[in-house]
Amino acid sequence: MGKLWKHFKTICLHKKYVYEECKACGLLWQGIVHDLSKFSPTEFVPSAKYFQGDRSPISKEKEEIGYSKAWLHHKGRNKHHWEYWTDFDDNGNVTCVKIPFKYVVEMVCDWIGAGKAYSKEKWENKSPLDYYIAVRSGRHFHPETEDLILKFLNCIKEYGLEEFHDMAKCGYGYAYLQADYDHPGMCP
């Protein structure tokens, strides 16, 4: 019962952090519904079994059995994961779709929330960019999506979370950002 309870508490802590970040970015509903599939039996049971407390149980499950049933379920139901937006062409090459702006913001909020939940007091503004750099080689992004991610992560590192929130809401000084991302070349 110990791992079940600890995993439940970690999910709730992660969701709390992501909710706070999404809310600050103007994405209240996404913050509320973020990762609800983690409570489904398909995801919760194996993740509790492989729970360690300092990293995702999905990584441990993949090490043990070569794949993660929980992850296969999760990535196909949560649009803030880059895998949701990839496919394969007829030759088996990965095709990347440009991720909608609000899901890129939620993805970054997810990385912040996971970092805070697992790293606790070790988390700092450079942590999301450091994470991205560490895992980048195994990820596939549309070039414009990757540019936006890097804008957000560098903003967090250099100026902090409040500036990222303003940027994500397209606040003062960033009014062009979403329009330019959604319709490149259309903004003056």
N, C-alpha and C positions, 0 to 999 in steps of 0.2 A: 504493500500500500504506500510505502514511502516514496517510491519513484513516481507513482501516479499523482500524488499530492504535489510533489516538487515540480513536476512537469506542468500541472495545472497552474500553479502559482507563477511559473516562468512565462507561460503563455499570457496570463493576465497582466503581468508586469510589462511584457513586450507590447501588448495591446494598449496599455495605459500610455506608454511612451509614444507609440505611433499615433494614438488618438490626440495627444497633446500637440504633436508636431503637425498633424493634418489640420487640426482646428486652427492652429496659428497660421497655417497656409491658406485658410479659407475653404478647406475641404472637410467640413464637419461630418457629413454623412459617410464619406469614405473612411474617416477615422473611426466611426461607430461600427461599420460592417467589416473593417479590415480583419482578414484572416479568420473569419468565423468558421471556415471549413476545418480549422485545426481542432475544433471540438467534435467533429464527426468521428465515429468509431474507426473509419478507414485511416484517418490520420492520427487520432489521439492514442489509440492502443499501441501501434508500433513505436510511436515517438516516445511514449512513456517507458516502453521496454528499453529503448536505447538512450534514455535520458542520462546526461552526465553533469549538466549544470553550467558548464563553461563554454559550450558551443552547441550548435544545432544537433539534435539527435539524428537528423537525416544523414549527416556526414558519417556518423557511427554505423547506422544501418547499412549505408553503402559499402563501408569497409568490411562489414561482417558478411553480407550476402551478395554484394555486387550491384545492388540497386536499392531504391527505396520505394516501397509501395505507397507510403504516405506522401512522398514527394511527387510521384506520378499523379496522384489524386489532386494534390495541392496546386501544382503549377498550371493545371488545366482549368482551374476555377477562380484564379486570382489574377486579375489583369495587371497588377503592379509587378509581376515577375516577367523578366525579359523573355523567358522561354514560351510564355503564352503567345508572344508575337513573332515566333519563328516557325518556319515550315521548311520543307525540302523540295527542291526542283526535281525534274525527271532524271537528273544525273546524280542525285544524292547530295547536292550542295545545299548548305543552309541558306535560306532566304530570310532576310530580316525586314519586317514591316516597321514603319515609323510608329513608335508608341505614342498614343495621344498624350498631350501635355499633362493632364491631371493625373495620369497613371505614372508618368515620369516623376512628378512631384511625390506621389504616394510611395514610389519605389525608394526614393531618397529618404523619405520619412521612415520607411521600413528599415533601411540600413541604419539609420540613427537609432531607432527603437531597439533593434537587435543588438547593436553595439553597446547601448546603455544597459540592456538587460543582462548581457553576458559579461561585459567588461566592468560593469558597475563604476566605481570611482576612478578607474583608469581611463574612462572615456574622455576624449578631448576633441576640440573642433577639427583637428586634422584626422581623426579616426575614420570618418567615412571615406575620405580620399585615400588614406592608407589601405583600407579594406579593398577599395575598388582597384587600386594598383596591384595589390596582392592576388586578386582573382581574375583580373582582366583577360588574361590569355585564354581562358576557357569560356569566355562570354561572346555572344554575337549580338551586335546592335546595328541598326540603321545608322549611317554616319551622322545624320542630323540629330538623332536621339542621343548618340554618344557625345556630340558637341554640347547639347543641353545639359546632360548629366555632369559633364566636366565643368560647365559654368556654375552649376549649383554646388558641386563639391568644392571647387576652388573658392567660391564665395563663402562657404561655411568655414573653410580653413583660414581664409584671410580676414573675414569680417564678422564671423559668428552666425549663430542661428537666427537672430532677429533680422539680420540683413537677408538671409535666405528666405525667411517667411515673407518679407516684403517683396523679394524678387519673385517668389512663387505666386503671390497674389497680384503680380504685375502692378505693384504700388509705384509711388513716386520714383521717377527715374527708370522704371522698368515697364512702363505702360506698353511698350512695343513688343515685349518679349514673347508672349503667347501668340500674338498675331503674326509676328515674324516667323515663329516656329511652325505655326499651322499653315501659313501661306508665304513661303520664302520669296523674297524679292518684291513683295507687294507694299512693304512699309518704306516710308521715305528715310 
